[in-house]
């Protein structure tokens, strides 16, 4: 039986001589956590990890090097020149193409099926629509009406998204999701086709939750990171859905 601990403030708590085997941590701040004498076998950790050391070795540089060895398309995440951004975005689109084909082969309703309480494939695409609208539409273009109603926000902005007119708690037709997704991908592609270094240096306020000004280059990099990270999650979940469909 799973016991949920939600919205409790456990900062500076001391957890000693207990078992947390099988526990799930979701949207949890583990900054400055110290673990001593722990047994960590077959754990799965995903998130923004900075400064983590295991046995005295900082882990993130090793992970980053291995990810970039496996996924050369990640080069766009640190690109600065328009030509590199254009080729990087083309690589992002090429990365998604076979994944979209896989999703199209799922049984009826499969694109709306959640795995381990994560977003469904359709919801992932909807989130990428909102990511593009947030950092390109609101950020770079300054379009106050950029948010598509099918966009899926990050959980902290759920209520604000509903007020803004987004159909967050609905399951729209998948064809509508695909159309919105294709349009947003094309918007970025068209922008990058003619962008200049001077364009990329222009500063803007970003979306409402952005705490400091960002450049157009920052915005494009954030969109590319969202694309890469959520593609990874989508492939992970498609593997599970495929296994369910073909045991």
Buried (B, 14 or more C-beta within 10 A) or exposed (E): EEEEEEEEEEEEEEEEEEEEEEEEEEEEEEEEEEEEEEEEEEEEEEEEEEEEEEEEEEBEEEEEEEEBEEBEBBBBBEBEEBEEBBBBBBBBBEBBEEBBEBBEEBEEEBBBBEBEEBBBBBBBBBBBBBBBBBBBBBBBBEEEEBBBBBBBBEEEBEEEBEEBEBBBEEEBEBEBBBBBBEEBBEBBBEBBEEBEEEBBEEEBEBBEEBEEEBBBBBBBBBBBBBBBBBBBBBBBBBEEBBEEEEE
